[in-house]
């Protein structure tokens, strides 16, 4: 399967790395030696934007939390991508 790399594969691997890294960081938050994995910064919209159109109401909001475990997951995803 070597040679079939494309942008979607990299995107999906990075997305999986972020999700798994965030999950591991959340699990490690209560462990005394591993709590540094959950250290990070959140940014985005604190209050969502609400657009009322009469018949329907649209709510827009986005918050992203970058943690050390998420960054490690992204790096591992890139290494896996280069390896396959």
N, C-alpha and C positions, 0 to 999 in steps of 0.2 A: 504494500500500500504506500510505499515511499514515492514521493513525487506528486502526490495528490493534494498538496497543501493549497489552501485558499483562505481568503479573508474571513469567511463564515466559520471555518474551523477554529481559527484563532479567537474570534469573537466569542464563540461558545465555550472554549476552554477558559478564557479570561472570566467570563460570566460565572462559570462553575467554580473557578478559583476564588472569586469574590464571595460567592454564596457560602462555599465551604469554609473559607477563612473567617467570615463573619460568624458562622455557626460555631466554629472552634473557639473564636474569641469570646463569644457569649458563654460557652461552657467553661472556659478558663477563668472567667471573671471572679468566681468564688474560690478558686484555688490560690493559696498564698504565694506559691512560687511561680505561677503562670499568669497572674493577673495583669502583667505588663502586655500580654497579647491583646487585651481588650482596650488598651489605651488608644485614643484616636480623637478625631475632630469631626463634628457634624456641621454641615452647612446646607443652606437651601431656604425655602420659604417656611417661616415659623407659623404664619397664619395663611391658610389657603385662600386663593382668589376665587370668589364666588360670582358667577355670571348668571343672572336670572333673566330668562327669556320669556317669561310668562307661562308658557306651556311646559317648559323644562328648565331645570337648574343645573348648570355645569359647575363643578368644583375642580380647580386646578391647584395642585400642590406637589412639591418634590423636596425631599430631604435625603441627603446622602451622608452616611457615616463611614469614614475611612478609618480603619484600625490597623494596627501592626499585623495582626493575623490576616487581614484582607490583603495587605501588601505582599506578605509572604505567599499567599495563595495566588496572586497575580504573577509573581516571579516564578513560582512552580509551574503555572500554566504555560508561561512562555518557554520554559525549559522543556516541558513535555511537547509543546508544539514543534520546537526545533529538533527534538529527538525522533518524532514520528515522521 
